[in-house]
Amino acid sequence: MSEMRITSRKNPLIQQVRRLVTSKKEREDSGLFVADGTKLLEEAVKHFPGLETVILSDDVTVSLPQQVEVVRVPEEIMAYISPMEAPQGALFLCRLPENIDFSPVAGMLLLDGIQDPGNLGTILRTADALDVPVALLEGCADPYSHKTVRASMGAVFRTQPVQTTWEAACQAFAQTNIPVAVTALSERAKDIRKAELASIAVVIGSEGRGVRKEILEQADAELVIPMNARCESLNAAVAAAIVMWEMKN
C-alpha cells in the first residue's frame, strides 16, 4: 500500500476532488466519484471493489486493502476538500461501476425523477435493507453524488443502482407480462393494502410533480397510500418505504 503526503491546495488531486464533489460531468468524464466519512469507508472496503484512493487526516487510522493508494493531508486541507461541515478525516475516491443492464422482475420499484439526493439515498438504503430491486428512470439525482452516497449509508456500495429509461422499462415489463402500477392521488387508485404488490412493479414519482403523465397514461393501474384526509401527500422516500414494506408483506 503506497502512501504520500499533500500539503498544498493547488495539488492536482486536491483540485480534482473539489471538482468531483460538485460536478456530475466531472464524475462521468473521470469515471470516479467521491464519498466521505469513516463509516462509509468501512462499507466501501467491505463491499466495493472500485475503491482506489483514500485521503486521510494525519490523526486518522483505518484498515485498508494493499492495492489502495493512501494520501495524508493536514486538517486544513481536509476541511478544504470535504463537503461535510465537520469532516471525519476520511475522504475517498471510487471507480464508477459499469452500467448494469435492466432486468424486469416482479416486486420492483421504479423511481421517476426523484431529484433530491437525500430522498434517493434513503430509498436506496431502504431497498437494500428489504432486498427490493430498484431502477432509476430519467430525471433522478445522481446515485453517486456524495449526498446520495451519504444518505444511502453505503447501500450503493452493497447494491449497485440500476438506471434505465421509461421506454425501455415499459417494453421490458410488457414482454414479461409484469403489470406496472403508479402511485397517484386519483379516484380510481386502489388501496395498496389490497394490491398484490409482490407480483407487479410500482413507480414512485418525483417530489414536486409526482409520476410523469406519460407513465400515468401507460401504467396498468394506479395505487394510493391511505392517509388522513387533511394530508395531501407524503415525502417520496416515506412513500417508497411504505410501498416496499407492502411488497415484502
MITOR-933005 format. One line per 2 residues: number of its first residue (from 1); their letters; for each residue x, y, z of C-alpha. Coordinates in nm, 4 decimals. Each point is the difference from the previous one (the first is absolute). Layout:
NUM = a = X:Y:Z  ...
//
This chain:
1 = ms = 0.0000:0.0000:0.0000  0.1586:0.3251:-0.1157
3 = em = -0.0277:0.3162:0.2056  0.0773:0.3616:-0.0781
5 = ri = -0.0557:0.3365:0.1655  -0.1572:0.3124:-0.1515
7 = ts = 0.0077:0.3415:0.1634  -0.0991:0.2324:-0.2861
9 = rk = -0.3499:0.0955:-0.1087  0.1319:0.0358:-0.3537
11 = np = 0.0974:-0.3660:-0.0248  -0.1743:-0.1590:-0.3039
13 = li = -0.1603:-0.2747:0.2108  -0.1409:0.2518:0.2454
15 = qq = -0.1429:0.2069:-0.2838  -0.1465:-0.3104:-0.1638
17 = vr = -0.1734:-0.0985:0.3233  -0.1576:0.3451:0.0194
19 = rl = -0.1363:-0.0411:-0.3544  -0.1258:-0.3527:0.0655
21 = vt = -0.1977:0.1194:0.3012  -0.1891:0.2643:-0.1959
23 = sk = -0.0183:-0.1227:-0.3612  -0.1834:-0.3010:-0.1414
25 = ke = 0.1750:0.0611:-0.3329  0.3380:-0.0247:0.1718
27 = re = -0.1065:-0.3284:0.1550  -0.1142:-0.1371:-0.3340
29 = ds = 0.3055:0.1252:-0.1905  0.2498:-0.1344:0.2545
31 = gl = -0.1911:-0.3143:0.0894  0.0414:0.0811:0.3688
33 = fv = -0.2190:0.1090:0.2890  0.0686:0.1257:0.3508
35 = ad = -0.1347:-0.1081:0.3366  0.0936:0.1128:0.3470
37 = gt = -0.0031:-0.1283:0.3554  0.1590:-0.2897:0.1833
39 = kl = -0.3209:-0.2077:0.0160  -0.0560:0.0243:-0.3740
41 = le = 0.3647:-0.0859:-0.0564  -0.0470:-0.3177:0.2034
43 = ea = -0.2958:-0.0949:-0.2211  0.1993:0.0655:-0.3159
45 = vk = 0.2903:-0.2124:0.1256  -0.2373:-0.2892:0.0760
47 = hf = -0.2221:0.0109:-0.3070  0.1299:0.2176:-0.2822
49 = pg = 0.2807:-0.1164:-0.2311  0.0406:0.3452:-0.1569
51 = le = 0.1643:0.1687:0.2983  0.3147:0.1672:-0.1356
53 = tv = 0.1314:0.2910:0.2075  -0.0513:0.0875:0.3657
55 = il = 0.0828:0.3456:0.1351  0.0510:0.0085:0.3766
57 = sd = 0.0705:0.2651:0.2557  0.3254:-0.0563:0.1867
59 = dv = -0.1690:-0.1272:0.3164  -0.2369:-0.2523:-0.1656
61 = tv = 0.0839:-0.3705:-0.0128  -0.1976:-0.2529:-0.2055
63 = sl = 0.0514:-0.3507:-0.1407  0.0245:-0.0005:-0.3785
65 = pq = 0.0742:-0.2523:-0.2790  0.3555:-0.0052:-0.1280
67 = qv = -0.0918:0.1227:-0.3479  -0.1509:0.3268:0.1278
69 = ev = 0.2016:0.3202:-0.0291  0.0107:0.2022:0.3236
71 = vr = 0.0486:0.3745:0.0136  0.0646:0.1859:0.3260
73 = vp = -0.1052:0.3614:0.0360  -0.0048:0.2555:0.2832
75 = ee = -0.3363:0.0915:0.1527  -0.0265:0.3254:-0.1954
77 = im = 0.0239:-0.1870:-0.3307  -0.2598:-0.2523:0.1123
79 = ay = -0.2314:0.2866:0.0935  0.0629:0.1527:-0.3444
81 = is = -0.1015:-0.3113:-0.1959  -0.2622:-0.1585:0.2254
83 = pm = -0.3656:0.0930:-0.0666  -0.0799:-0.0669:0.3646
85 = ea = -0.0254:0.2815:0.2519  0.1896:-0.2136:0.2509
87 = pq = 0.2316:-0.2280:-0.2022  0.0729:-0.3406:0.1486
89 = ga = 0.3482:-0.0034:-0.1464  -0.0640:-0.2554:-0.2743
91 = lf = -0.0948:0.0711:-0.3603  0.0366:-0.2537:-0.2789
93 = lc = -0.0218:-0.0416:-0.3764  -0.1714:-0.2961:-0.1635
95 = rl = -0.0220:-0.1174:-0.3583  -0.3495:0.0284:-0.1487
97 = pe = -0.1284:-0.3525:-0.0730  -0.1005:-0.1134:-0.3461
99 = ni = -0.3691:0.0432:-0.0741  -0.2210:-0.2991:0.0762
101 = df = -0.2540:-0.1050:-0.2618  -0.3573:0.0494:0.1164
103 = sp = -0.1835:-0.3226:0.0797  -0.3732:0.0186:0.0783
105 = va = -0.1207:-0.1955:0.3034  -0.3187:-0.0064:0.2026
107 = gm = 0.0189:0.1849:0.3299  0.2229:0.2723:-0.1448
109 = ll = -0.0057:0.3714:0.0753  0.0477:0.2563:-0.2785
111 = ld = 0.1008:0.3548:0.0914  -0.1158:0.2765:-0.2310
113 = gi = 0.1810:0.3313:0.0369  0.0996:-0.0283:0.3676
115 = qd = 0.2179:0.3104:0.0002  0.0876:0.0423:0.3660
117 = pg = 0.3242:-0.1909:0.0784  -0.1124:-0.0527:0.3589
119 = nl = -0.3254:-0.1618:-0.1096  0.1733:-0.2116:-0.2623
121 = gt = 0.2649:-0.1180:0.2428  -0.2603:-0.0825:0.2637
123 = il = -0.2019:-0.2026:-0.2516  0.3096:-0.1924:-0.1094
125 = rt = 0.0871:-0.0678:0.3643  -0.3505:-0.1319:0.0725
127 = ad = -0.0054:-0.2088:-0.3168  0.3337:-0.1547:0.0943
129 = al = -0.1309:-0.0815:0.3477  -0.3216:-0.1588:-0.1306
131 = dv = 0.1645:-0.1619:-0.3038  -0.2270:0.1782:-0.2480
133 = pv = 0.1400:0.0541:-0.3509  -0.0046:0.3649:-0.1105
135 = al = 0.0460:0.1678:-0.3373  0.0585:0.3722:-0.0530
137 = le = -0.1874:0.1554:-0.2915  0.0725:0.3353:-0.1647
139 = gc = 0.0389:0.3088:0.2146  0.1263:-0.1641:0.3167
141 = ad = 0.2861:0.1455:0.1998  0.3464:-0.1411:-0.0562
143 = py = 0.0250:-0.3167:0.2122  0.3737:0.0650:0.0319
145 = sh = -0.0103:0.3572:0.1214  0.1499:0.0277:0.3469
147 = kt = -0.3399:0.1018:0.1419  -0.1744:-0.3080:-0.1405
149 = vr = 0.2797:-0.2324:0.1084  -0.0108:0.1409:0.3529
151 = as = -0.3801:-0.0203:0.0232  0.0149:-0.3600:-0.1204
153 = mg = 0.2321:-0.0835:0.2916  0.2153:-0.2040:-0.2355
155 = av = -0.2848:-0.1842:-0.1752  0.1461:0.1002:-0.3389
157 = fr = 0.3133:-0.1968:0.0943  -0.2013:-0.3121:0.0821
159 = tq = -0.2663:0.0148:-0.2734  0.0808:0.1770:-0.3244
161 = pv = -0.2727:0.2405:-0.1183  -0.1540:-0.0907:-0.3356
163 = qt = -0.0862:0.2801:-0.2396  -0.2297:-0.0244:-0.3026
165 = tw = -0.2641:0.1923:-0.1939  -0.3757:-0.0273:0.0328
167 = ea = -0.0266:-0.1046:-0.3650  0.2416:-0.2899:0.0520
169 = ac = -0.1572:-0.1005:0.3306  -0.3534:0.0143:-0.1380
171 = qa = 0.0921:-0.2260:-0.2915  0.1828:-0.2439:0.2260
173 = fa = -0.2916:-0.0338:0.2413  -0.2449:-0.0449:-0.2875
175 = qt = 0.2133:-0.2806:-0.1450  0.0105:-0.1786:0.3352
177 = ni = -0.3703:0.0589:0.0768  0.0757:0.1798:0.3249
179 = pv = -0.2556:0.2754:0.0704  0.1255:0.3471:0.0910
181 = av = -0.1884:0.2159:0.2493  0.0558:0.3606:0.1010
183 = ta = -0.0588:0.1760:0.3287  -0.2521:0.2779:-0.0613
185 = ls = -0.2731:0.1985:0.1720  -0.2989:-0.0804:-0.2184
187 = er = -0.3511:-0.1338:0.0361  0.0850:-0.3254:-0.1755
189 = ak = 0.3124:-0.0658:0.2054  -0.0081:-0.3233:0.1990
191 = di = 0.1026:-0.0256:0.3647  0.3505:-0.1504:0.0038
193 = rk = -0.1064:-0.2302:0.2841  -0.2394:-0.1712:-0.2407
195 = ae = 0.2490:-0.0389:-0.2850  0.2354:-0.2906:-0.0637
197 = la = 0.3120:0.2156:-0.0070  0.2376:-0.2960:-0.0054
199 = si = -0.1272:-0.0938:-0.3472  0.0281:0.3431:-0.1638
201 = av = 0.2398:0.2925:-0.0398  -0.0799:0.3339:0.1622
203 = vi = 0.1039:0.3489:-0.1120  0.0669:0.2712:0.2587
205 = gs = -0.0095:0.3531:-0.1415  0.2035:0.3107:0.0668
207 = eg = -0.0336:0.2181:0.3065  -0.1684:0.2861:-0.1826
209 = rg = -0.2001:-0.1292:-0.2947  -0.0545:-0.3675:0.0813
211 = vr = 0.0108:-0.2598:-0.2755  0.0364:0.1346:-0.3536
213 = ke = -0.3167:0.0200:-0.2130  0.1551:-0.2339:-0.2569
215 = il = 0.0442:-0.2703:0.2629  -0.3431:0.0620:0.1529
217 = eq = -0.1609:-0.0550:-0.3383  0.1899:-0.3217:-0.0724
219 = ad = -0.0163:-0.1600:0.3446  -0.2261:-0.2979:0.0628
221 = ae = -0.1346:0.1286:0.3319  0.0105:0.2817:0.2522
223 = lv = 0.0655:-0.0455:0.3707  -0.0527:0.2252:0.2987
225 = ip = 0.1453:-0.0086:0.3498  -0.2913:0.0611:0.2374
227 = mn = 0.0554:0.2976:0.2276  -0.1832:0.2618:0.2010
229 = ar = -0.2287:0.2052:-0.2260  0.1571:0.3262:0.1160
231 = ce = 0.3425:-0.1117:-0.1333  0.0729:0.0549:-0.3684
233 = sl = 0.3062:-0.2159:-0.0515  0.2980:-0.1828:0.1479
235 = na = 0.3707:0.0536:-0.0389  0.1234:-0.2065:-0.2961
237 = av = 0.2385:-0.2052:0.2151  -0.2742:-0.0728:0.2539
239 = aa = -0.2443:-0.1005:-0.2748  0.2616:-0.2288:-0.1520
241 = ai = 0.0685:-0.1614:0.3374  -0.3704:-0.0722:0.0531
243 = vm = -0.0322:-0.1504:-0.3476  0.3080:-0.2170:0.0480
245 = we = -0.1229:-0.1203:0.3388  -0.3311:-0.1030:-0.1557
247 = mk = 0.1895:-0.1753:-0.2803  0.1777:-0.2187:0.2535
249 = n = -0.3114:-0.0700:0.2065
//
